[in-house]
Amino acid sequence: MNNKKKGNRVENEFAKILTKRFDQTFKRVPMSGAFGTNMAGTDLREDAKEIFSGDIITPKGFRFSIEVKSRVEFNYWDLLADETKNEIDQWIEQAEGEAEMSQKEPLIIVKVNNKKPFVLFHKQLKKGKLSYGDYTIMRIDFFLALRDTFFWRK
């Protein structure tokens, strides 16, 4: 399966997981993959920028702009590498740009073959979760078990 098809499949997979978890509709952004990034600096309506930022269209009031990454393998040692910019830093840079455009917070969902998916988000939680810079790293099943109020704008 080529990377584009795999990326689309994984984005759809997470949209379904989020729809089930929140009982509200989440959908893959049509033509995602820098679609939102290409809207930055345009005179498109602000609501269009909000809706189409990230890889998944979220319900109104959802606090996160979602980027989905799918990898055959992942070098977990990159989480410990402060001295060089790595793939994670690139993901964060992209997610922060999309989130800023949509006036939301960045959320990165990472699916690695044969591993439990994990998320990176710009919110520090207590209880010994992993950190990468200003980001918390958490398995997605633990993340989705957080209280509903965590996920919605006040």
C-alpha positions in Angstrom: 0.0 0.0 0.0 1.5 3.4 -0.9 2.0 6.1 1.7 -0.8 8.3 0.6 -3.4 5.5 0.8 -2.0 4.3 4.1 -2.2 7.9 5.5 -5.8 8.3 4.3 -6.7 4.9 5.9 -5.1 5.8 9.2 -6.8 9.3 9.3 -10.2 7.6 8.6 -9.5 5.1 11.3 -8.8 7.8 13.9 -11.8 9.8 12.8 -14.0 6.8 13.5 -12.3 6.2 16.9 -12.9 9.9 17.9 -16.5 9.7 16.6 -17.2 6.7 18.7 -15.5 8.1 21.8 -17.3 11.5 21.7 -20.5 10.5 20.0 -20.0 13.4 17.5 -18.8 13.4 14.0 -15.1 13.6 13.1 -14.1 13.3 9.4 -10.9 13.2 7.5 -10.1 16.5 5.8 -10.6 15.9 2.0 -7.2 16.2 0.3 -5.4 16.4 3.7 -1.7 16.6 3.8 -0.7 20.2 3.8 -4.2 21.3 2.6 -4.6 23.5 5.7 -1.0 24.7 5.6 -1.7 26.0 2.1 -4.6 28.1 3.4 -2.4 30.1 5.8 -1.9 33.6 4.6 -4.9 33.4 2.3 -8.1 35.5 2.5 -10.3 32.5 3.0 -13.0 32.8 5.6 -11.8 32.1 9.2 -14.4 29.4 9.7 -13.1 27.6 6.6 -9.5 27.8 8.0 -10.7 26.4 11.3 -12.7 23.5 9.7 -10.0 22.4 7.3 -6.9 22.8 9.5 -5.2 19.6 10.5 -6.0 16.1 9.1 -9.4 15.6 10.8 -12.5 17.9 10.8 -13.6 18.2 14.4 -17.0 19.2 15.9 -17.6 22.8 16.9 -16.0 23.5 20.2 -13.4 20.7 20.1 -10.2 22.3 21.4 -7.6 20.5 19.3 -6.4 20.7 15.7 -5.4 17.1 14.9 -2.4 16.0 12.9 -2.1 12.2 12.2 1.2 10.5 11.5 1.6 6.9 10.4 4.9 5.2 10.4 6.2 1.7 9.7 8.7 2.2 12.6 9.6 5.0 14.9 12.9 5.8 16.6 11.9 6.3 20.2 15.5 7.5 20.9 14.5 10.7 19.1 12.5 11.5 22.2 15.8 11.8 24.1 17.7 13.7 21.5 18.0 17.4 22.5 20.9 18.3 20.3 19.4 17.9 16.9 16.1 18.6 15.2 14.3 15.4 14.4 11.1 14.2 12.9 9.1 14.9 16.1 10.2 18.5 16.0 9.0 18.7 12.4 5.6 17.2 13.4 5.3 19.7 16.2 6.2 22.6 13.9 3.5 21.6 11.4 0.9 20.9 14.1 1.5 24.3 15.8 1.1 26.1 12.5 -2.2 24.4 11.7 -3.4 24.9 15.3 -2.5 28.6 15.2 -4.4 29.1 11.9 -7.5 27.4 13.5 -7.0 29.1 16.9 -7.0 25.6 18.5 -4.4 23.6 20.4 -2.1 21.1 18.5 -2.7 17.4 18.9 -0.5 14.9 17.1 -1.7 11.3 16.9 1.1 8.8 16.0 0.4 5.3 14.7 3.4 3.0 14.5 3.0 -0.5 13.0 2.4 -3.2 15.7 2.5 -0.6 18.5 -0.2 1.2 20.5 -0.8 4.6 19.0 0.3 7.6 21.1 -0.5 11.3 21.2 1.5 14.5 21.8 -0.3 17.5 23.1 0.6 20.9 24.5 -0.8 20.4 27.9 1.1 19.2 30.9 -0.6 16.6 33.1 0.4 15.3 36.4 0.7 11.6 37.2 4.1 10.8 35.6 3.3 11.1 31.9 6.2 11.5 29.5 7.3 14.9 28.3 9.0 16.2 25.2 9.7 19.9 25.6 6.4 21.5 26.3 4.4 18.4 25.1 2.9 15.5 27.0 3.2 12.1 25.4 0.5 9.6 26.2 -0.9 6.4 24.8 -4.0 7.2 22.9 -6.2 4.8 25.0 -5.2 6.7 28.2 -5.7 10.0 26.5 -9.2 9.2 25.3 -10.0 8.1 28.8 -9.6 11.7 30.1 -12.7 13.5 31.2 -14.8 15.0 28.4 -14.3 18.6 29.8 -10.6 18.2 28.9 -11.4 18.1 25.1 -13.8 21.0 24.7 -13.3 24.7 24.8 -14.9 26.5 27.7 
